[in-house]
Amino acid sequence: MHTVMFASADLLDAVEVVKQYGPFCGLLVLAVVFFMWRDYKREQRLTKRIETLENETKTILIALVETTNVVLGRNITVMERLEKHLTN
């Protein structure tokens, strides 16, 4: 799937606009393209950073839940023993 930057414009249309309005328009087009590229790269870095943080958080939470389950299981066992001794 290709990303289309300008809905119906192609390179020839851009060249015609530059011819009609002069080199300043070309500089504006270059500036817009540069900022779009820069923002695209920033979004890529941000996406990578977010995925890294989410994976790290997921790993930490999984370990925490597993440890909590073990501790809860041991506590239940101890409570059952205590209950047995208290009822006797």
N, C-alpha and C positions, 0 to 999 in steps of 0.2 A: 504494500500500500504506500503510495507516494503522498507526501505532504505538498499541498499547493499553497504557495505564499500569497499569490494574488489570484483572486477568484477567476477572472477571465483574461487576465493580461499575460502576454508572453514576451519573449525577449524583443521581438520586432516592435511591439507596442511601446516598450520602454525606450527603445532607440528613437522612435518617432517623437516621444514626449521630450526626450533630451534635445533632439534637433529643433523642436518647436520652441521650447522654453529656455534653452541654453545650458551651459555647463553648471550653473548654480543648481538647477533641477537635478542634474546628475549627482552632484555632491549630496543633495538632500536624499536622493534614492540610496546612495552608498551609505549615508548615515543611518537611514532606516534599516537597511539590510544588516549593517554592523550591529546595531542595537538588538535586532531580532536574533542574530547569531549569538551575541553575548548572553542574552537572556535565556536562550535555548540551552547553552552550555551551563549556565547557572542552575537551571532547572534539573539538568542531568546530575550535577554534583549534589544538589539538594535531595533528589530522589535516592541516590546512592547512600547518602548520609542517613536518611530516614530509614531505609531498609536495613542498614547496619545496626542502628539503634534498636529497631523493632526486633531483629534477630537476637541481639544481645539480651534484651529484656525478656524475650520468650524463653531463652535458655535459662536465665536466672530464675524466672517464675516456675518453670517446669521442675527444676531442682528443688526449689523451695516447697512446692506442693508435694513432691515425693517425700521429702524429709518430714513435712508436717503430717503426712499420712502415716509414716512409720511411728512418729511420736504419739499420735492419737491412738494408734493400735496398741502401743505399749501401755498407754494410760488406761485404756479400756480394760486390758488384761489385769492391771493392778487393781483397778476399781472393782472388777468382778471378784478377785481374790479377797479383797477387803470386805466386800459384801458377804461373801461366804463365811468368813471368820466372824463377822459381826452377828450374823443370824444364828450361829452355833452357840 
